[in-house]
Amino acid sequence: MKTRLEARQTDITKLVVDAIVNAANNSLLGGGGVDGAIHRAAGPELLVECRNLGGCATGDAKATRGYRLPAKHVIHTVGPVWNSGDEDAEMGFREEDRLLASCYRKSLEIAAQLELRSIAFPAISTGVFGFPRERAAKIATETVQNYSHENAQPEHVIFCCFDAGTLKIYETLLSLK
């Protein structure tokens, strides 16, 4: 079965899906942007559960319940802060790109383990972390499209966009596939 991909400009905290992904910070204890909105909408129980997770490394992901959200689960992932995108001469890749792709892969791995059928991603690292939107969207769509985990792929993936400019980037990338 092929995963259905779509982009929407909407509030991720309102989506009725099995899981929403939180663009979190390393502490997982809330912050600004998407992270703060998810914590506010989920209620104080989310913070209590996050305190027991011991934080999260950049490029990794951890799951909690959704509490007061319409989503059953929140998958918290910590994207990279954009520095310069310098290419590693020996490895031939950019560290920020690798870490961002890892955020999407780790989130999808958790979704597969939990047998989730639908998941919504924000534009990870493109807010205060400063990752260029076009570059981040390309990494996001390619990573999700190339993901394979023993036939345990979500049926539906939503790229949830905060603004019309980001939505247009995702729509363009998805129409090329």
Secondary structure, DSSP 8 states (H G I E B T S, - for coil): ---EEEEEES-GGG--SSEEEEEE-TT-S--SHHHHHHHHHH-HHHHHHHHTTT---BT-EEEEE-TTSSSSEEEEEE----S---EETTTTEEHHHHHHHHHHHHHHHHHHHTT-SEEEE--TT-STT---HHHHHHHHHHHHHH--STT---SEEEEEESSHHHHHHHHHHHHT-
